[in-house]
Amino acid sequence: MIKKGILLALLFLLIIPAFWSLLQPGFFPSDDGEWMVVRLTDFHRSISSGQLPVRWAARLNQNYGYPVFNFLYPLSLYTGEIFHLVGFGYADSIKIVFIFSIVLAAISMFLFVGRIWGRWAGLAAAVVYTYTPYRLLDIYVRGSLGEALSFAFPPLLFLGIYRLCRRPGKKYYILTAVSFAALIMSHNIMAMVFTPAVLLWLLILARRSSGQKINPAPLLALVFGLGLSAFFWLPALNDSRYTVLGQVSVTDYREHFPSAVDLLIPSWGYGPSLPGGGSAASYQVGVVNLLALAFGLVTLFKKSKHRKHALFFLLISFVALLLLTPISLPVWELFPLLKLVQFPWRLLALIAFSSSVLSAIAFRLVRNKYKPFLAVAIIIPVVLVGAQYARPEYFVNRDEGFYTTNEATTTVKDEYLPIWAKSRPAERAQSPVEIISGRGEINRVSAKTGRITADLNLETESRLQINQLYFPGWKAKTDRVSAPLSYDNPFGLMQIVLPPGGHRLVATFSETPLRLLADFISIISLAGLIWVCKKNA
């Protein structure tokens, strides 16, 4: 049998066309890509200011601050920050994260399918997964960094559960827990989309060979995964009530169902998803992926121990296919959680995953000596067709300053504005602290993310404004004594009234009790995972 390392090297060569264009200088316009660069610039500022976990973006929202990092998929930004600290520019760091997502997802699929159906099958499935049209759409048209990175983790998660259900071992506890946590932190919505499939996979595999008891090992690992990521998802769920998210409609899912022509007929284009159809972007399933689904149906008629696996991945594909078509509208209306997906075509992610696995099932039906030829027959057309899609519409060359000075919120409808901000200031904040009534001087102002200080010399009782939006976690002290903040003004900005005299004002953004609890859960989960691994060593 050919060695795994050789096939992994071959896999890397085969997926180079999928990211080759990202090695070109400059960045590419897309739905979200350049916003990710802007976010990374302020994310780096937050890290440099000592904020960890990162929750507050001080420069965004016209220099008034924005809690976007508290809510949206932080893993891609933490990863991008690592590349930036190594020495890459902001735009290049984001492009490297895209490349990293492609390579890691391919390796993940190779390991998963290779464990079930053999290494040649894993190689073919990994190539199909890499060049599935929706994967390339995510990167080169949508520029969805978090969603692109999320594709790396379902194969590892499914592999971890598969192995835990057969031969529990510490490395598979770690693999399952960390993969689930990474999926949650890489993209909120993708975690919600894949979790039902993960739980169904667990239920199918988790029965012990003797008796009918459920093997608790994979479920325990998933619980650890939830715990590891609690520092992110628990505050995100709780603190959303302090934002206008529930008062604005980011998108109407009813206007974004792809048609049968969109799904079945190969096409490619650039542009956002348009309400009512007619989008230039392609939402095709993919010719090879459709063939894989068709072949999976055929294998159901052949008795085999792998028929159960084929049935599972077919079920996932066809349920997803049904839900992303207009015929499923009553189901969307019945289950409110589905509306959080925002765009029905996002369910193509499930089809991309499951059909890539099914593309390798044929390897169980041929002799070993024919498997390399079957792999070649699958891989060549996939690479030739997919490589045509693996490029942006064009590149632009911008100075780093274009991104480091951009002060937009970076979200579609400013949906994470605090509920106290009833209107928006007409101008950006020019100074971190200003006197809005009374007389005095402000000296030695220092502003970092999450910490603003100022020395004050007030002639009269004065009302001062700290030009950051109030959000739970902000506190103020004057002369080392806690001082009450008010934010009942039209802009939701923090204000404080001080008597005449000299004062030192310090405003800090820190963890709330619930965020501290979430951080503690993550730390305890990490310690617990280490303990379980040592116990099972």
C-alpha positions in Angstrom: 0.0 0.0 0.0 1.3 3.4 -0.9 2.4 5.4 2.1 0.1 8.1 3.6 2.9 10.7 3.4 3.2 10.3 -0.3 -0.5 10.6 -0.9 -0.6 13.7 1.3 2.2 15.3 -0.7 0.3 14.4 -3.9 -2.9 15.9 -2.4 -1.1 19.2 -1.7 0.1 19.4 -5.3 -3.4 18.7 -6.6 -5.0 21.5 -4.5 -2.4 24.2 -5.4 -4.6 25.5 -8.3 -7.3 26.1 -5.7 -5.3 28.8 -4.0 -2.6 29.7 -6.6 -4.3 33.0 -7.4 -4.2 34.1 -3.8 -0.4 34.2 -4.0 -0.8 37.2 -6.4 -0.1 40.7 -4.8 -3.1 42.7 -3.7 -6.5 41.8 -2.5 -9.7 40.9 -4.2 -13.1 42.6 -3.9 -15.8 40.3 -2.6 -18.9 40.5 -0.4 -17.0 40.3 2.9 -13.3 39.8 2.2 -12.1 43.3 2.6 -14.3 43.8 5.7 -12.3 40.9 7.2 -9.1 42.8 6.6 -10.6 45.9 8.3 -11.7 43.8 11.3 -8.2 42.2 11.6 -6.6 45.7 11.8 -8.8 46.6 14.9 -8.5 43.0 16.2 -4.8 43.5 16.3 -5.2 46.8 18.1 -7.3 45.1 20.7 -4.8 42.3 21.2 -1.9 44.8 21.4 -3.9 46.7 24.1 -4.0 43.6 26.2 -7.7 42.6 25.6 -8.1 38.9 25.7 -10.6 37.4 24.8 -11.1 40.1 22.2 -14.7 41.5 22.4 -14.6 45.3 21.7 -13.5 47.1 18.5 -12.7 50.6 19.6 -12.0 52.1 16.1 -15.0 50.7 14.3 -18.3 52.5 14.1 -16.7 55.9 13.3 -14.4 55.7 16.3 -17.2 55.2 18.8 -16.6 51.5 19.3 -18.5 48.4 18.3 -18.9 45.0 20.1 -18.6 42.9 16.8 -15.8 40.7 18.2 -18.1 39.6 21.0 -20.6 38.0 18.5 -18.9 37.0 15.2 -16.7 33.9 14.7 -13.3 34.8 16.2 -11.2 31.8 15.2 -10.3 33.2 11.7 -9.2 36.5 13.3 -7.1 34.8 15.9 -5.5 32.7 13.1 -5.0 35.8 11.0 -3.4 37.6 14.0 -0.8 34.8 14.3 0.2 35.4 10.7 0.3 39.1 11.2 2.5 38.8 14.2 4.9 36.7 12.2 5.3 39.6 9.9 2.7 39.5 7.1 0.6 42.5 6.3 -3.1 42.6 7.2 -4.4 41.8 3.7 -1.8 39.0 3.2 -2.7 37.5 6.6 -6.3 37.2 5.6 -5.3 35.6 2.3 -3.1 33.2 4.1 -6.1 32.2 6.3 -8.0 31.4 3.2 -5.1 29.3 1.9 -4.9 27.6 5.3 -8.6 26.8 5.2 -8.2 25.1 1.8 -5.2 23.0 2.9 -6.6 22.0 6.3 -10.0 21.1 4.9 -8.4 18.9 2.2 -6.2 17.1 4.8 -9.2 16.7 7.1 -11.3 15.0 4.4 -8.4 12.8 3.4 -8.0 11.6 6.9 -11.7 11.0 7.5 -12.6 9.2 4.3 -9.2 7.4 4.2 -10.0 5.9 7.6 -13.4 4.6 6.4 -12.8 3.6 2.8 -9.0 3.7 2.2 -6.4 6.2 1.3 -7.1 6.4 -2.4 -10.7 7.1 -1.6 -9.6 9.7 0.9 -7.5 11.4 -1.8 -10.4 11.5 -4.3 -12.8 12.8 -1.6 -10.4 15.5 -0.5 -9.9 16.8 -4.1 -13.7 16.8 -4.7 -14.2 18.7 -1.4 -11.6 21.3 -2.3 -13.1 22.1 -5.7 -16.8 21.8 -4.9 -18.2 25.0 -6.4 -19.7 26.3 -3.2 -16.3 26.1 -1.4 -14.8 28.3 -4.1 -17.8 30.6 -4.1 -17.3 31.1 -0.4 -13.7 32.2 -1.0 -13.5 34.0 -4.3 -17.0 35.5 -4.6 -18.3 35.9 -1.0 -15.0 36.3 0.7 -16.5 34.6 3.7 -13.4 34.0 5.9 -15.1 32.3 8.8 -17.3 30.1 6.7 -14.3 29.1 4.5 -12.4 28.1 7.6 -15.3 26.2 9.1 -15.1 23.6 6.3 -11.9 22.3 7.8 -13.6 20.9 10.9 -16.6 18.7 10.0 -14.4 15.9 8.5 -12.2 15.9 11.7 -15.3 15.9 13.9 -16.9 13.0 12.0 -13.6 11.1 12.2 -13.2 11.7 15.9 -16.7 10.4 16.6 -16.2 7.4 14.2 -13.0 6.4 16.1 -14.4 7.0 19.6 -17.3 4.8 18.8 -14.9 1.9 18.0 -11.7 2.3 20.0 -11.8 5.2 22.5 -8.4 6.8 22.9 -7.2 10.1 24.3 -6.2 11.5 20.9 -9.7 11.0 19.6 -11.2 12.7 22.7 -9.0 15.7 21.9 -9.7 15.5 18.1 -13.5 15.5 18.7 -13.6 18.1 21.4 -11.2 20.5 19.7 -12.9 20.1 16.3 -16.3 20.8 17.7 -15.0 23.9 19.5 -13.2 25.1 16.4 -16.3 24.6 14.3 -18.3 26.8 16.7 -15.6 29.5 16.8 -15.0 29.5 13.1 -18.6 30.3 12.1 -21.7 30.5 14.2 -24.1 29.6 11.5 -22.1 26.7 10.1 -21.9 25.2 13.6 -25.7 25.4 13.8 -26.0 23.8 10.3 -23.7 20.9 11.0 -24.6 20.1 14.6 -27.8 18.1 13.7 -25.8 16.0 11.2 -23.1 15.5 13.8 -25.6 14.3 16.4 -27.3 12.0 14.0 -23.9 10.5 13.0 -23.2 10.0 16.7 -26.5 8.2 17.3 -25.9 5.9 14.3 -22.4 4.9 15.4 -22.6 5.1 19.2 -24.3 1.8 20.0 -22.0 -0.7 21.6 -21.4 -4.0 19.7 -22.6 -5.9 22.8 -26.0 -4.8 24.1 -27.9 -1.7 23.2 -26.2 0.9 25.5 -25.0 4.1 24.0 -21.3 4.7 24.0 -20.9 7.9 26.1 -17.3 8.7 24.8 -18.2 10.8 21.8 -21.0 12.7 23.6 -18.6 13.5 26.4 -16.1 14.9 23.9 -18.8 17.1 22.3 -19.6 18.4 25.8 -16.0 19.3 26.2 -16.1 21.0 22.8 -19.0 23.2 24.0 -17.1 24.0 27.2 -13.9 24.9 25.3 -15.8 27.4 23.2 -18.0 28.7 25.9 -16.0 31.9 26.3 -17.3 32.8 22.8 -20.8 31.4 22.4 -22.2 32.0 25.9 -21.6 35.7 25.9 -22.7 36.0 22.3 -26.0 34.4 23.1 -26.6 36.4 26.3 -25.3 39.8 25.1 -27.3 39.8 21.9 -30.2 41.2 23.9 -28.2 44.4 24.4 -28.0 45.0 20.7 -30.5 45.9 18.0 -30.0 42.5 16.3 -33.6 41.5 17.1 -35.0 44.8 15.8 -33.4 44.8 12.3 -33.8 42.4 9.4 -30.4 41.6 8.1 -31.9 39.6 5.2 -35.1 38.0 4.2 -34.5 34.3 3.7 -37.6 34.0 1.6 -35.9 36.0 -1.2 -32.8 33.9 -1.4 -33.9 30.4 -2.5 -31.9 29.2 -5.5 -33.9 27.9 -8.4 -33.5 24.3 -9.9 -31.6 25.9 -12.8 -29.2 27.5 -10.3 -28.6 24.2 -8.5 -28.3 21.9 -11.5 -26.8 23.9 -14.3 -23.1 24.7 -14.1 -22.4 28.5 -14.1 -20.1 31.0 -12.6 -20.2 34.7 -11.8 -19.4 37.4 -9.3 -21.7 39.5 -7.2 -23.9 39.3 -4.1 -27.0 37.2 -3.6 -29.9 39.3 -4.9 -33.4 39.2 -3.5 -35.8 37.3 -5.7 -33.1 35.5 -7.7 -31.2 36.7 -10.7 -27.9 36.7 -8.8 -24.7 36.6 -10.9 -23.1 34.4 -8.3 -23.4 30.6 -8.9 -25.2 28.4 -6.4 -24.7 25.1 -8.3 -24.3 21.8 -6.5 -21.6 20.7 -8.9 -21.6 18.1 -11.6 -19.3 15.7 -9.8 -21.2 16.2 -6.6 -24.5 15.4 -8.3 -22.9 12.3 -9.8 -21.7 11.3 -6.4 -25.2 11.6 -5.0 -26.6 9.5 -7.9 -24.0 6.8 -7.4 -24.7 6.8 -3.7 -28.3 5.9 -4.5 -27.2 3.0 -6.7 -25.0 1.6 -3.8 -28.1 1.3 -1.6 -29.2 -1.6 -3.7 -26.0 -3.5 -3.0 -25.7 -5.3 0.3 -22.6 -4.0 2.1 -21.5 -3.0 5.6 -21.0 0.4 4.1 -24.6 0.8 3.0 -25.4 2.4 6.3 -22.8 5.1 5.7 -24.1 5.8 2.2 -27.6 6.1 3.5 -26.6 8.6 6.1 -24.7 10.9 3.7 -27.5 10.6 1.2 -30.1 11.6 3.8 -28.0 14.6 4.8 -27.7 15.7 1.2 -31.3 15.3 0.2 -32.7 17.0 3.4 -30.3 19.9 2.7 -31.3 20.0 -1.0 -35.0 20.1 0.0 -34.5 22.9 2.5 -32.7 25.1 0.1 -35.5 25.1 -2.5 -38.7 27.2 -2.3 -40.9 24.1 -1.7 -39.6 24.0 1.8 -40.9 27.4 2.8 -43.5 26.0 5.2 -40.8 24.2 7.0 -38.8 27.4 7.4 -41.9 29.2 8.7 -42.5 26.4 11.2 -39.0 26.2 12.7 -37.7 29.7 13.7 -34.1 28.5 14.2 -33.9 27.8 10.5 -34.2 31.6 9.8 -30.9 32.2 11.5 -29.3 30.5 8.5 -30.2 33.8 6.7 -29.6 32.4 3.2 -31.1 29.0 2.3 -28.3 28.4 -0.2 -25.9 28.2 2.8 -27.1 24.6 3.2 -25.0 23.9 0.1 -22.3 23.5 2.7 -23.9 20.3 3.9 -24.2 19.0 0.4 -20.6 19.9 -0.3 -19.5 17.8 2.7 -21.7 14.8 2.2 -21.4 14.5 -1.6 -17.6 14.7 -1.3 -17.7 11.7 1.1 -20.1 9.9 -1.3 -17.7 10.5 -4.2 -15.4 8.0 -2.6 -17.8 5.2 -1.9 -17.1 3.6 -5.3 -13.6 2.6 -4.0 -15.3 -0.1 -1.9 -16.6 -1.7 -5.0 -13.4 -2.2 -6.9 -10.2 -4.2 -6.3 -7.2 -2.6 -4.8 -5.2 -2.7 -8.0 -7.8 -0.6 -9.8 -8.2 2.1 -7.1 -5.4 4.4 -8.3 -7.0 4.4 -11.8 -10.4 5.2 -10.3 -8.8 8.1 -8.3 -7.3 9.5 -11.5 -10.6 9.3 -13.3 -12.3 11.3 -10.5 -9.5 13.8 -9.8 -8.6 15.0 -13.3 -12.0 16.4 -14.4 -12.6 17.8 -10.9 -9.3 19.8 -10.9 -9.7 20.9 -14.6 -13.2 22.2 -14.0 -12.7 23.6 -10.5 -9.5 25.4 -11.3 -11.4 27.7 -13.6 -13.5 28.9 -10.7 -10.6 29.2 -8.3 -9.8 32.9 -8.9 -11.3 36.2 -8.0 -12.9 38.5 -10.6 -9.9 40.9 -10.3 -7.3 42.2 -7.8 -6.8 45.7 -6.3 -3.7 47.0 -4.7 -4.4 49.1 -1.6 -2.1 50.6 1.0 -2.4 49.2 4.5 -3.7 52.6 5.5 -6.9 51.9 3.5 -7.7 49.2 6.0 -6.2 50.6 9.2 -8.2 53.8 8.9 -11.5 52.4 7.8 -14.0 53.0 10.6 -17.2 51.3 9.3 -19.0 48.8 11.5 -18.2 46.0 8.9 -21.7 44.5 9.4 -24.6 44.7 6.9 -27.2 46.6 8.9 -25.1 47.7 11.9 -27.0 45.0 13.7 -24.7 44.8 16.8 -25.2 48.4 17.8 -26.1 48.6 21.5 -29.8 49.2 22.1 -29.1 52.5 23.8 -27.8 54.1 20.6 -31.0 55.5 19.2 -29.3 57.6 16.5 -25.8 58.0 15.0 -23.5 61.0 15.6 -23.1 63.2 12.5 -19.4 63.2 12.8 -16.7 60.8 14.0 -15.3 61.1 17.5 -12.4 63.5 17.4 -11.3 63.1 21.0 -11.7 60.1 23.4 -13.0 62.5 26.1 -14.7 65.9 25.8 -16.5 68.4 28.1 -20.1 68.9 26.9 -21.2 71.2 29.7 -19.2 73.2 32.2 -15.6 74.6 32.0 -12.2 73.0 32.4 -9.3 71.4 30.7 -8.5 67.9 29.6 -4.9 66.9 29.8 -2.8 63.8 28.9 -5.6 61.8 27.3 -4.6 58.1 26.6 -6.9 55.9 24.5 -6.3 52.2 24.0 -8.9 49.5 23.2 -10.9 49.0 26.3 -9.0 51.7 28.4 -9.3 55.4 28.3 -7.6 57.7 30.8 -7.6 61.5 31.1 -6.3 64.1 33.6 -8.9 66.7 34.3 -8.8 70.3 35.7 -12.4 71.4 36.0 -13.4 75.0 36.9 -17.1 74.2 37.4 -19.2 71.1 37.8 -19.0 69.5 34.3 -20.5 66.8 32.3 -17.9 64.8 30.4 -18.5 62.5 27.5 -16.4 59.4 26.8 -16.7 58.9 23.1 -17.4 55.2 23.2 -20.8 53.5 23.0 -21.9 52.1 26.3 -22.0 48.3 26.4 -22.0 46.0 29.4 -18.5 45.7 30.7 -17.6 49.4 30.6 -16.8 50.9 34.0 -15.4 54.2 35.2 -13.3 55.4 38.1 -12.4 59.0 39.1 -9.5 59.4 41.5 -9.6 55.6 42.0 -13.2 55.6 43.1 -16.0 53.9 41.1 -18.1 56.5 39.4 -21.6 56.0 37.9 -21.8 56.2 34.1 -24.9 57.5 32.3 -25.8 56.6 28.7 -29.4 57.8 28.4 -28.5 60.2 25.6 -29.6 59.8 21.9 -26.2 58.4 20.9 -25.8 55.9 23.8 -22.4 57.4 24.6 -21.0 57.2 28.1 -21.2 60.4 30.2 -20.2 61.3 33.7 -20.7 64.4 35.9 -17.8 65.5 38.0 -17.4 68.4 40.6 -14.8 71.1 40.1 -11.2 70.4 40.8 -8.5 68.1 39.5 -9.4 64.5 38.7 -8.1 61.5 37.0 -10.7 59.6 34.9 -10.2 56.0 34.0 -12.8 54.1 31.8 -12.2 50.4 31.2 -13.9 47.7 29.3 -13.7 44.4 31.2 -15.4 41.1 31.5 -19.0 41.0 33.0 -19.8 38.3 35.6 -21.4 36.1 32.8 -18.4 36.5 30.5 -16.1 35.6 33.4 -18.2 32.6 34.0 -17.9 31.7 30.3 -14.1 32.1 30.5 -14.0 29.9 33.6 -16.0 27.2 31.9 -13.6 27.2 29.0 -10.6 26.9 31.3 -12.2 24.2 33.4 -13.2 22.3 30.2 -9.6 22.4 29.0 -8.4 21.1 32.4 -11.1 18.5 32.4 -10.2 17.3 28.9 -6.6 16.9 29.9 -7.7 14.9 33.0 -9.9 12.6 30.9 -7.1 12.0 28.4 -4.6 11.1 31.2 -7.2 8.8 32.8 -7.7 7.0 29.5 -4.1 6.9 28.6 
